[in-house]
Amino acid sequence: MRDNKRLIAIRKLPCVRCGWDAPSEAAHSNFSEHGKGRGIKAADQYTIPLCRLCHAWFDGYVHLTREQSKDWFKRMLDKTNRMLS
């Protein structure tokens, strides 16, 4: 579940939402299907690079429904994995 090498690589990427240059935060999925639970972060393979402001936006569910957030996260995770390849 934990992959320190991935987290280090994620933090070197620009934010996938706004493009702000690194360092980014490794934003974990907020969804149980990725291992998220009460007090438990999702598996590190489900992380994307977000700047501090975009990370707060993502975690706040202010502008997206839960389903929209899941769809957005999946697209950003795919983009992140391409960036890491």
C-alpha positions in Angstrom: 0.0 0.0 0.0 2.9 2.4 0.7 5.3 3.4 -2.1 7.7 6.1 -1.0 9.4 6.2 -4.4 6.1 7.1 -6.0 5.3 9.8 -3.5 8.7 11.4 -4.0 8.2 11.4 -7.8 4.6 12.8 -7.4 5.9 15.7 -5.4 8.3 16.7 -8.2 5.5 17.0 -10.8 3.5 20.2 -11.4 -0.1 20.4 -10.2 -2.3 18.4 -12.5 -5.2 20.8 -12.0 -3.7 24.3 -12.4 -0.1 23.5 -13.6 1.6 25.3 -10.7 5.2 24.1 -10.8 6.6 21.7 -8.2 6.8 21.0 -5.4 3.3 19.5 -5.3 1.6 17.6 -2.6 0.8 13.9 -3.1 -3.0 14.0 -2.9 -4.5 10.6 -2.1 -7.8 9.4 -3.3 -10.8 10.0 -1.1 -12.6 6.9 -2.1 -13.1 3.6 -0.3 -12.5 1.6 -3.5 -8.8 2.8 -3.3 -8.4 1.7 0.3 -9.5 5.0 2.0 -11.1 4.5 5.4 -11.6 6.4 8.6 -8.2 7.6 9.5 -6.6 5.5 6.7 -5.2 7.0 3.6 -5.8 5.3 0.2 -3.0 3.3 -1.2 -0.1 5.4 -2.6 -0.7 4.1 -6.1 -3.8 6.4 -6.0 -2.1 9.7 -5.6 -1.9 12.7 -7.9 0.2 15.9 -7.7 -1.8 18.9 -6.5 -0.6 22.3 -5.2 -1.8 23.2 -1.8 -4.8 25.2 -3.0 -6.0 22.6 -5.5 -5.5 19.9 -2.8 -7.9 21.8 -0.5 -10.3 22.3 -3.4 -10.3 18.5 -4.1 -10.7 17.5 -0.5 -13.5 20.0 0.1 -16.1 18.8 -2.4 -17.1 22.4 -2.8 -17.7 22.5 -6.6 -18.1 18.9 -7.5 -20.5 16.2 -6.4 -18.9 13.0 -5.1 -19.5 11.2 -8.4 -18.0 14.2 -10.4 -15.1 14.1 -8.0 -14.5 10.4 -8.6 -14.6 10.9 -12.4 -12.2 13.9 -12.2 -9.8 12.0 -9.9 -9.8 9.0 -12.3 -8.9 11.3 -15.3 -6.2 13.0 -13.2 -4.8 9.7 -12.0 -4.5 8.5 -15.6 -2.8 11.8 -16.6 -0.4 11.4 -13.6 0.5 7.9 -14.5 1.3 9.0 -18.1 3.5 11.8 -16.7 5.4 9.3 -14.5 6.0 6.9 -17.5 
